[in-house]
Amino acid sequence: MTSSTTTDFLAAQRRELLARRESYLADVARSTATALELTEDGANQDMADEDGFGEGDTLNVERDRLLVVASEAKERVAEIDAALGRVEAGTYGRCEACGKPIPHARLEVVPEATLCVACKSGASLRRR
């Protein structure tokens, strides 16, 4: 692979990582804001029916789900930030386990990938 091809690939990956980062940050903001609204709505109303169950329980479940979504999006942002750091450091695209290059096809699908397919497959088999 030529140097200009590598430079073009890295530039494209950096753009993709930044776009995904912005999308995840928007997910964090949206989920967190909606969860906060649900918290405020629940605090402002007594929504229990005569059996003590009601809309408040549903709001709590939905709020908790939204907070999990926000937390997962924050984790993705951290993974992307780490990948951007690897781009800047010149180590992007190297498997952290074996040190071999991660195929471009894998990086195009999962630009924040830290493991090649062989190491990722082996890691998931060892965890079972």
ChimeraX attribute file (.defattr): number of C-alpha atoms within 10 A of each C-alpha:
attribute: neighborCount
match mode: 1-to-1
recipient: residues
	/A:1	5
	/A:2	7
	/A:3	8
	/A:4	9
	/A:5	10
	/A:6	11
	/A:7	11
	/A:8	12
	/A:9	15
	/A:10	18
	/A:11	13
	/A:12	13
	/A:13	22
	/A:14	18
	/A:15	13
	/A:16	16
	/A:17	21
	/A:18	16
	/A:19	12
	/A:20	17
	/A:21	20
	/A:22	13
	/A:23	14
	/A:24	21
	/A:25	17
	/A:26	14
	/A:27	19
	/A:28	22
	/A:29	14
	/A:30	15
	/A:31	21
	/A:32	19
	/A:33	16
	/A:34	16
	/A:35	21
	/A:36	15
	/A:37	14
	/A:38	20
	/A:39	17
	/A:40	11
	/A:41	14
	/A:42	17
	/A:43	11
	/A:44	9
	/A:45	10
	/A:46	11
	/A:47	16
	/A:48	12
	/A:49	10
	/A:50	7
	/A:51	6
	/A:52	9
	/A:53	11
	/A:54	13
	/A:55	14
	/A:56	20
	/A:57	14
	/A:58	13
	/A:59	18
	/A:60	15
	/A:61	12
	/A:62	16
	/A:63	21
	/A:64	15
	/A:65	14
	/A:66	22
	/A:67	19
	/A:68	15
	/A:69	18
	/A:70	23
	/A:71	16
	/A:72	15
	/A:73	21
	/A:74	17
	/A:75	13
	/A:76	17
	/A:77	22
	/A:78	14
	/A:79	18
	/A:80	22
	/A:81	16
	/A:82	16
	/A:83	22
	/A:84	21
	/A:85	13
	/A:86	16
	/A:87	16
	/A:88	12
	/A:89	9
	/A:90	11
	/A:91	15
	/A:92	23
	/A:93	24
	/A:94	18
	/A:95	20
	/A:96	16
	/A:97	13
	/A:98	12
	/A:99	12
	/A:100	13
	/A:101	14
	/A:102	21
	/A:103	14
	/A:104	14
	/A:105	9
	/A:106	15
	/A:107	18
	/A:108	14
	/A:109	9
	/A:110	12
	/A:111	21
	/A:112	25
	/A:113	22
	/A:114	21
	/A:115	23
	/A:116	22
	/A:117	14
	/A:118	12
	/A:119	17
	/A:120	15
	/A:121	11
	/A:122	11
	/A:123	13
	/A:124	9
	/A:125	9
	/A:126	8
	/A:127	6
	/A:128	5
